[in-house]
Each structure stands twice: as C-alpha cells, then as structure tokens.
Amino acid sequence: MPQQLLSDANSAELRDGKRRRAFGQNYHPTMVDRFGVWLSARQIRRRAGSLSHKTLGDFGCGYHATFVRTVLAELEHAVLIDSALAKDLKDEPKVTAIEGNLPEVLKQLPDASLDIVLCVSVLEHLWAPEAALQECFRIVRPRGICVFNVPSWRGKWFLEFSAFRLGLSPTNEINDHKTYYDVKDLWPLLVRAGFLPSDIQCFSHKFGLNTFAVCTKCPFPNATS
C-alpha cells in the first residue's frame, strides 16, 4: 500500500477511538523511534533488576515487542498485549499473546499475577489512563514493580517537530496522543492508582523529553508508612 494511503487508513482507524494497528506494524521504525526504544530499554534494565525466572507483562508492547524479544530467554513467561501482535510471538511457548485495546483488555488478567509490568509510551494514547494504571496495580504482585514511560510536555514539541516537519517519527502515532505528562502530572495518577508515595520513583528521562516512573507494589495495601 502506498505510504500516503497507509497513513490515511491508519488515521481513520485512530479517529474511531479504537486502535487496530500496533506500533511498528506494517512500517519500519525510524532512527528516532529506534533511539527512543533503546533509551527506554536501557532504563528498564537499570531499574527492573534481574529478570531471571520472572513473569513480565508488556502492555502496549508494539507489534514486534522489541524489548521483550531481547530478554525472553531470561524470563519464565511474558504476557504481551497490543492491538495486534506478530505471528511468531503468538506461537512462542513462553508468551501469552493477547490482542485488544487498553485498558479494557487488561481485565482478562488475574490479580497479582505478574512480577513486572511495563507500560512504555502507552498512557499518552489512552482516553482512560487512570483505569489502565489501576489495572496495572491490580495485576502486579506484592513487591513487584510497574514501569511507566510517557512523553513530557517538553517532548511534545520535539515529537511534533520530528513527525510533522521532518518526517522522522510516525505522524499517526503523534496524532493519537491525548496528553503529555511531566512528573507533577503523572505522580498523582500513580498515587490514585494505589501506589504509596514512598514506593514511587518518578523523574525526567531522555533529556527531559520523557517522564519515567518505577513503582513498587506495597505488600500491605493499607500500610501508611
């Protein structure tokens, strides 16, 4: 399909409020995309600790689940969720592949069923980000961690310039952004989702273009200290 027609088709899919095409599906990520994925993967590796024999969920993982492919050998099991997923991921014995839209599809997962939850460059695409955060809190095990990455308001200018002026980022993805998050925007949502302030690390990332959060689920939900 010609690029312009593909772009028009993707835009139509996004306008009806439901994503049917995942990030990286039917196109090759640009240099800017790949660099952003690399930076996120580096931060995840640094903050998540050992992945050996852990169960990990990557919600909004992208069509090719690029990060999970690099760590799958270490994991006990991975749960991948996006609007579409590559066939080889669906056939992988160590993967549970679920296609659907966030946050509704997360209701399929049991309470306290994963050691690590990743939700990277996803919340900005959702009309109901708080619902997604609450589901992540429900799904992760006590003492497990949730990792979130979102573009900041400073990143908004960079992403739009890269997409709309330079053509170095996918226009459809940027047009699908609902909002942006600085630390002061994301932190209250994490607290309302159930994470205790003492268990939240929330900071600027990627030269201030993104906001990153690592949240540990307290084993005692009613604890106040």
Rosetta blueprint (number, residue, H / E / L):
1 M L
2 P L
3 Q H
4 Q H
5 L H
6 L H
7 S H
8 D H
9 A H
10 N H
11 S H
12 A H
13 E H
14 L H
15 R H
16 D L
17 G L
18 K L
19 R L
20 R L
21 R L
22 A L
23 F L
24 G L
25 Q L
26 N L
27 Y L
28 H L
29 P L
30 T L
31 M H
32 V H
33 D H
34 R H
35 F H
36 G H
37 V H
38 W H
39 L H
40 S H
41 A H
42 R H
43 Q H
44 I H
45 R H
46 R H
47 R H
48 A H
49 G L
50 S L
51 L L
52 S L
53 H L
54 K L
55 T E
56 L E
57 G E
58 D E
59 F E
60 G L
61 C L
62 G L
63 Y L
64 H L
65 A L
66 T H
67 F H
68 V H
69 R H
70 T H
71 V H
72 L L
73 A L
74 E L
75 L L
76 E L
77 H E
78 A E
79 V E
80 L E
81 I E
82 D E
83 S L
84 A L
85 L L
86 A L
87 K H
88 D H
89 L H
90 K H
91 D H
92 E L
93 P L
94 K L
95 V E
96 T E
97 A E
98 I E
99 E E
100 G L
101 N L
102 L L
103 P L
104 E H
105 V H
106 L H
107 K H
108 Q H
109 L L
110 P L
111 D L
112 A L
113 S L
114 L E
115 D E
116 I E
117 V E
118 L E
119 C E
120 V E
121 S L
122 V L
123 L H
124 E H
125 H H
126 L L
127 W L
128 A L
129 P H
130 E H
131 A H
132 A H
133 L H
134 Q H
135 E H
136 C H
137 F H
138 R H
139 I H
140 V E
141 R E
142 P E
143 R E
144 G E
145 I E
146 C E
147 V E
148 F E
149 N E
150 V E
151 P E
152 S L
153 W H
154 R H
155 G H
156 K H
157 W H
158 F H
159 L H
160 E H
161 F H
162 S H
163 A H
164 F H
165 R H
166 L L
167 G L
168 L L
169 S L
170 P L
171 T H
172 N H
173 E H
174 I H
175 N H
176 D L
177 H L
178 K L
179 T L
180 Y L
181 Y L
182 D L
183 V H
184 K H
185 D H
186 L H
187 W H
188 P H
189 L H
190 L H
191 V H
192 R H
193 A H
194 G L
195 F L
196 L L
197 P H
198 S H
199 D H
200 I E
201 Q E
202 C E
203 F E
204 S E
205 H E
206 K L
207 F L
208 G L
209 L L
210 N E
211 T E
212 F E
213 A E
214 V E
215 C E
216 T E
217 K L
218 C L
219 P L
220 F L
221 P L
222 N L
223 A L
224 T L
225 S L
